């Protein structure tokens, strides 16, 4: 994500390939949230499984 921002991208869509939201999904979610909090607000997660954002 940092490299994409350095290259001038202003919007990034992160699409996990996991079928079920296990530990890998939660790791991706925490990375994208942390990056969004530290950088441009365009870097926000847009994927949900009806639990993560409650």
C-alpha distances in whole Angstrom, upper triangle without the diagonal:
4,5,5,6,9,10,11,9,10,10,8,10,9,13,14,17,19,22,23,21,21,20,17,16,17,14,11,13,13,9,8,11,11,8,10,13,11,10,11,13,11,8,11,12,15,16,19,22,25,24,21,21,25
4,5,5,6,9,10,10,11,12,11,13,13,17,18,21,23,26,27,24,24,22,20,19,19,17,14,15,15,11,11,13,12,8,10,13,10,9,11,13,13,10,13,15,18,20,22,25,28,27,23,23,27
4,5,5,6,9,9,12,13,11,14,14,17,19,21,24,27,28,26,26,24,21,21,22,19,16,18,18,14,14,16,15,12,14,16,14,12,13,16,15,13,16,17,20,21,25,27,30,30,26,26,30
4,5,5,7,6,8,9,8,11,12,15,17,20,23,26,27,25,26,24,21,21,21,19,16,17,18,14,13,16,15,12,13,16,14,12,12,14,12,10,14,15,17,19,23,26,28,28,25,25,29
4,5,5,5,7,9,9,12,14,17,19,22,25,28,29,27,27,26,23,22,22,20,17,18,18,15,13,15,14,10,11,14,12,9,9,12,10,9,13,15,17,20,23,27,28,28,25,24,28
4,5,7,10,12,12,16,17,20,22,25,27,31,32,30,30,28,25,25,25,22,20,21,21,17,16,18,17,13,14,16,14,11,11,15,14,13,17,19,21,24,27,30,32,32,28,28,32
4,6,9,11,12,15,17,20,22,25,27,31,32,30,31,29,26,26,26,24,21,22,22,19,17,20,19,16,16,19,17,14,13,16,15,14,18,20,21,24,27,31,33,33,30,29,33
4,6,9,11,15,17,20,23,25,28,31,32,30,32,30,27,26,27,25,22,22,23,20,17,19,19,15,15,18,16,13,11,14,12,13,16,19,20,23,26,30,32,32,29,28,32
4,6,7,11,13,16,19,22,25,28,29,27,29,28,25,23,24,22,19,20,20,18,15,17,17,14,13,17,16,12,10,12,10,10,13,15,17,19,23,26,28,29,26,25,29
4,7,10,13,16,19,23,25,28,29,27,28,28,25,23,23,22,19,19,20,17,14,16,16,13,11,14,14,11,8,9,6,8,11,14,15,18,21,25,27,27,24,23,27
4,7,10,13,16,19,22,24,25,23,25,25,22,20,21,20,17,16,18,16,12,14,15,12,11,14,15,12,9,9,5,6,9,11,11,14,18,22,23,24,21,20,24
4,6,10,13,16,18,21,22,20,22,22,19,17,18,17,13,13,15,13,10,12,14,11,10,14,15,12,11,11,7,6,8,9,10,12,16,19,21,22,19,19,23
4,6,10,13,15,17,19,17,20,20,17,14,16,16,12,12,15,13,10,12,15,13,12,16,17,15,13,13,9,8,8,8,7,9,13,16,19,20,17,17,21
4,6,10,12,15,16,14,16,16,13,11,13,12,8,9,12,10,8,11,13,12,12,15,17,15,15,14,12,9,9,7,8,8,12,14,17,18,15,16,20
4,6,9,11,13,12,15,15,12,10,13,13,9,10,14,13,11,14,16,15,15,19,20,19,19,18,15,13,12,9,9,8,11,13,16,17,15,17,20
4,6,9,10,9,11,12,9,7,10,10,8,9,12,12,11,14,16,16,17,20,21,21,21,20,18,15,14,11,11,8,11,12,15,16,14,16,19
4,6,9,10,11,13,10,9,12,13,11,12,16,15,15,18,20,20,20,23,25,24,24,23,21,19,18,14,14,11,13,13,17,18,16,19,22
4,6,7,8,10,8,7,10,12,10,12,15,16,16,18,20,20,21,24,25,26,26,25,23,20,19,15,15,12,12,11,15,15,15,18,20
4,7,9,12,11,9,13,15,14,14,18,19,18,20,23,23,24,26,28,28,29,27,25,23,21,17,16,12,12,10,14,15,15,18,20
4,6,9,10,8,10,13,13,13,16,18,18,19,22,23,23,25,28,28,28,27,25,23,20,17,16,12,11,9,12,12,13,16,18
4,7,7,5,7,10,10,10,13,15,15,16,18,20,20,22,24,25,26,24,23,20,18,14,14,11,9,7,10,10,9,13,15
4,6,5,6,9,10,11,13,15,16,17,18,20,21,23,25,26,27,26,25,22,20,16,17,14,13,11,14,12,11,15,17
4,5,5,6,9,10,11,12,14,15,16,18,20,21,23,24,26,25,24,21,19,16,18,15,14,13,16,14,12,16,18
4,5,5,6,9,10,11,12,14,15,17,18,20,21,22,24,23,22,19,18,15,16,14,14,14,17,15,13,17,19
4,5,5,6,9,10,11,12,14,15,16,18,20,21,22,21,20,17,15,12,13,10,10,10,13,12,10,13,16
4,5,5,6,9,10,10,12,14,15,16,18,20,21,20,20,16,14,11,13,11,11,11,13,11,8,11,14
4,5,5,6,9,10,11,12,14,15,17,18,20,19,19,16,14,12,15,13,13,14,17,15,12,14,17
4,6,5,6,9,10,11,12,14,15,16,18,17,16,13,12,9,12,10,12,13,16,15,12,14,17
4,5,5,6,9,10,11,12,14,15,16,15,15,11,9,7,9,8,9,11,13,12,9,10,14
4,6,5,6,8,10,10,12,14,16,15,16,12,11,9,12,12,12,14,16,14,10,11,14
4,5,5,6,8,10,11,12,14,14,14,10,10,9,13,13,14,17,19,17,13,14,18
4,5,5,6,9,10,10,11,11,11,7,6,6,10,10,13,15,17,16,13,13,17
4,5,5,6,9,10,11,10,11,8,6,6,10,11,12,15,16,15,11,11,14
4,5,5,6,9,11,11,12,9,9,10,14,15,16,19,20,18,14,14,17
4,5,5,6,8,9,10,7,8,10,13,15,17,20,22,20,17,16,20
4,5,5,6,6,7,5,5,8,11,14,16,19,20,19,16,15,18
4,6,8,7,10,8,8,11,14,16,18,21,21,20,16,15,18
4,7,9,11,9,11,13,17,19,21,24,25,23,20,18,21
4,6,8,7,10,13,16,19,21,24,25,24,21,20,23
4,5,6,9,12,15,18,20,24,25,25,21,20,23
4,5,6,10,12,15,18,21,22,22,19,17,20
4,6,9,10,14,17,20,21,22,19,17,21
4,7,9,12,15,19,20,20,17,16,19
4,6,9,12,15,16,16,13,12,16
4,6,8,12,13,14,11,10,14
4,7,10,12,13,11,10,14
4,7,9,11,9,10,13
4,6,7,6,7,10
4,6,7,9,10
4,6,7,8
4,6,6
4,6
4
